[in-house]
Amino acid sequence: MNRFFCLLMGTALLLASTAHAQRATEQVLYLKNGWVLRGQLLSAPTADPVRLQTADRNEFSFRQAEIDSLRQQPQPPRTLGVAYKARGFGHFTELGALAGRNTSSAVNTSAFSFQIVNGYKFNQWVFTGLGVGADLYATQSLVPVFASLRGDFTRQGTILPFYFLDAGYGFNITGTDTNPTEPVTYEGGTLWAAGVGMKVLFNNNTGFLVSLGYRTQRTTLTRATAAPERITFERIAVRAGFAF
């Protein structure tokens, strides 16, 4: 578990550093008449005249006496017309696998997981919502109901790394095992999850997303002839979906 948290934190730092990585630069030419032109130099900065090609491939020439200053600046991100949504209602739909182990059960197969989250985004860092889903383990089926906190590490570009924190309760719908010798009743329990992901925007705030996280779900097995058995499902959650 500790190793997974180290991996999760390393992934989060990598996503954040990638999002803030240095962008390509461009030359910005400030003229004494108030004009500002951006592009790439076609001549040396000390040449007379100085030649500059803009992004639309137009070329301009200016004498040194006309130039106020010449600076190199990062190019603005190209968002292909996609506008970042900093506030408003949001929705997430995700499905995937829960892979890992149980703390007190011999059955350690992966589980299928599906969930939807609806809520409100207050700013880049804070989205709060309520979620519901279905987690289908090998021997138990649960309906998780949870609160979700999410946020974006950056608001620039079309690839947005994000974090999420979930906490709630998983209702056990497995029912009762009617074994005549030893009937078993399945009960739900608390759950929590944390992780990071990437969202690829393709239309305003609508986008495809993938995520990697850690998820814990507690349940209880009650038998008539023995003390209750508490089981904790510890899983690595790998999901894909969409958001808007």
C-alpha positions in Angstrom: 0.0 0.0 0.0 2.8 2.4 0.9 4.6 1.6 -2.4 1.4 2.4 -4.3 1.0 5.7 -2.6 4.6 6.6 -3.5 3.8 5.6 -7.1 0.6 7.7 -7.0 2.4 10.8 -5.7 5.1 10.3 -8.3 2.5 10.1 -11.0 0.8 13.3 -9.7 4.0 15.2 -9.7 4.9 14.0 -13.2 1.5 15.1 -14.5 1.8 18.5 -12.9 5.3 19.0 -14.2 4.3 17.9 -17.7 1.4 20.4 -17.6 3.7 23.2 -16.7 6.6 22.2 -18.9 8.2 24.9 -20.9 6.4 25.7 -24.1 8.0 26.7 -27.5 9.1 30.3 -27.7 8.7 33.0 -30.2 10.2 36.4 -30.9 8.2 39.5 -30.0 9.1 42.7 -31.8 8.0 45.9 -30.2 8.1 48.9 -32.6 8.3 52.6 -31.6 5.0 53.3 -33.4 3.2 51.0 -30.9 3.0 47.9 -33.1 3.7 44.5 -31.6 4.6 41.6 -34.0 5.1 37.9 -33.0 6.9 35.3 -35.0 10.3 33.9 -35.8 13.3 35.9 -36.9 14.7 35.4 -40.4 17.8 37.5 -39.7 20.2 38.1 -36.8 18.7 40.4 -34.1 21.5 43.0 -34.8 20.9 43.0 -38.6 19.6 46.1 -40.3 16.9 45.6 -41.4 15.5 42.9 -39.0 13.3 40.4 -40.8 10.4 38.6 -39.0 8.0 35.9 -40.2 4.6 35.8 -38.4 2.5 32.6 -37.7 0.5 33.3 -40.9 3.8 33.2 -42.9 3.8 37.0 -43.7 7.3 38.5 -43.6 8.1 42.0 -42.3 11.3 44.1 -42.4 12.1 46.9 -40.1 15.2 49.2 -39.7 16.9 49.2 -36.3 15.8 52.8 -35.9 12.1 51.7 -36.0 12.6 49.0 -33.3 12.0 49.7 -29.6 12.9 46.2 -28.3 13.0 42.6 -29.2 12.1 39.9 -26.7 11.8 36.1 -26.6 8.6 34.8 -24.9 6.7 31.5 -24.6 4.1 30.9 -27.3 0.5 30.9 -26.0 -1.0 27.4 -25.8 -3.0 26.4 -28.9 -6.4 25.2 -27.7 -8.0 24.6 -31.1 -11.0 26.7 -30.1 -11.5 24.8 -26.8 -12.5 27.1 -23.9 -11.6 26.0 -20.3 -14.7 25.8 -18.1 -13.7 27.3 -14.7 -17.1 27.2 -13.1 -20.4 25.4 -13.5 -22.1 22.0 -13.3 -20.1 19.0 -14.3 -20.6 15.3 -15.0 -18.2 12.3 -15.0 -19.0 8.8 -16.3 -16.3 6.2 -15.7 -15.8 2.4 -16.0 -12.9 0.0 -15.6 -11.3 -2.6 -13.4 -10.4 -2.9 -9.7 -7.3 -5.0 -9.4 -5.6 -6.0 -6.2 -6.2 -8.1 -3.1 -8.5 -8.6 -0.1 -7.2 -8.4 3.5 -9.2 -11.4 4.8 -10.4 -13.5 1.8 -8.8 -16.1 -0.4 -10.6 -14.7 -3.5 -8.4 -12.0 -5.1 -9.8 -11.6 -8.6 -10.3 -8.3 -10.3 -13.7 -6.6 -10.2 -15.7 -4.6 -12.7 -16.5 -1.0 -11.7 -18.9 1.6 -13.1 -19.7 5.0 -11.6 -21.2 8.4 -12.4 -20.6 11.7 -10.6 -22.6 14.9 -10.8 -21.7 18.1 -9.1 -20.5 21.7 -9.3 -17.2 23.2 -10.2 -16.3 26.2 -8.1 -12.8 26.9 -9.7 -9.9 25.1 -11.3 -9.0 23.3 -8.0 -12.4 22.5 -6.5 -15.2 20.4 -8.0 -17.6 18.8 -5.5 -20.2 16.2 -6.4 -22.1 13.1 -5.5 -21.6 9.7 -7.1 -23.2 6.3 -7.5 -22.1 3.2 -9.2 -21.7 -0.6 -9.2 -18.7 -2.6 -8.1 -18.9 -6.3 -9.0 -16.4 -8.4 -7.1 -16.1 -12.2 -7.5 -18.2 -13.0 -4.5 -20.0 -9.8 -3.6 -21.8 -7.0 -5.5 -22.0 -3.4 -4.1 -23.6 -0.1 -4.9 -21.3 2.7 -3.8 -22.7 6.1 -2.9 -20.1 8.7 -2.2 -19.0 12.3 -2.2 -16.3 13.3 -4.6 -13.7 16.1 -4.6 -11.8 16.8 -7.8 -9.6 19.5 -9.4 -7.4 20.3 -12.3 -3.6 20.8 -12.0 -3.7 23.2 -14.9 -6.2 25.1 -17.0 -3.9 25.5 -20.1 -4.2 23.4 -23.2 -6.4 20.5 -24.2 -4.8 17.8 -22.0 -5.6 18.5 -18.3 -4.1 16.4 -15.5 -6.5 16.1 -12.5 -6.8 14.6 -9.0 -9.8 13.0 -7.2 -10.8 12.0 -3.7 -13.9 9.9 -3.0 -15.5 8.8 0.3 -18.8 7.2 1.1 -20.6 3.9 1.8 -21.0 0.8 -0.3 -24.4 -0.9 0.0 -24.1 -4.6 -0.3 -26.7 -6.1 -2.7 -25.3 -9.7 -2.6 -28.1 -10.7 -0.3 -28.2 -13.7 1.9 -26.6 -17.1 1.1 -29.3 -19.6 1.9 -26.9 -22.5 2.6 -29.0 -24.7 5.0 -26.0 -25.6 7.1 -24.5 -22.1 7.5 -26.5 -19.2 6.0 -24.4 -16.1 5.4 -25.6 -12.5 5.3 -23.5 -9.9 3.4 -23.4 -6.3 4.7 -21.8 -3.1 3.2 -19.4 -0.7 4.7 -17.4 2.5 4.2 -15.2 3.2 1.1 -12.6 5.8 0.1 -10.5 6.3 -3.0 -7.8 8.7 -4.3 -6.0 9.0 -7.5 -4.9 11.1 -10.5 -5.8 11.1 -14.2 -5.7 12.9 -17.6 -8.6 14.6 -19.4 -8.4 15.2 -23.1 -10.7 18.0 -24.2 -12.3 18.0 -27.6 -15.3 20.4 -27.3 -15.3 23.1 -24.6 -15.2 21.1 -21.3 -16.3 17.8 -22.8 -13.5 15.3 -23.0 -12.2 11.7 -22.7 -10.5 10.8 -19.5 -8.3 8.0 -18.0 -7.4 7.7 -14.3 -5.4 5.6 -11.9 -6.2 5.4 -8.2 -6.4 3.4 -5.0 -9.7 2.2 -3.6 -10.7 0.6 -0.3 -14.1 -1.0 0.4 -15.1 -2.6 3.7 -17.8 -5.3 4.0 -19.0 -7.7 6.7 -20.0 -11.4 6.5 -22.4 -12.6 9.3 -22.8 -16.3 10.0 -25.1 -17.8 12.6 -22.4 -20.0 14.1 -19.4 -17.6 14.1 -18.4 -14.1 14.8 -18.8 -11.5 12.0 -16.0 -11.6 9.4 -14.8 -8.2 8.2 -13.4 -8.1 4.7 -11.6 -5.1 3.1 -11.2 -5.0 -0.6 -8.0 -3.1 -1.5 -7.9 -2.3 -5.2 -6.0 -0.4 -7.8 -8.6 1.3 -9.9 -7.9 1.8 -13.6 -10.8 3.6 -15.4 -11.7 5.4 -18.6 -14.7 7.5 -19.4 -15.8 10.9 -20.4 -16.7 14.2 -18.7 -18.5 17.4 -19.5 
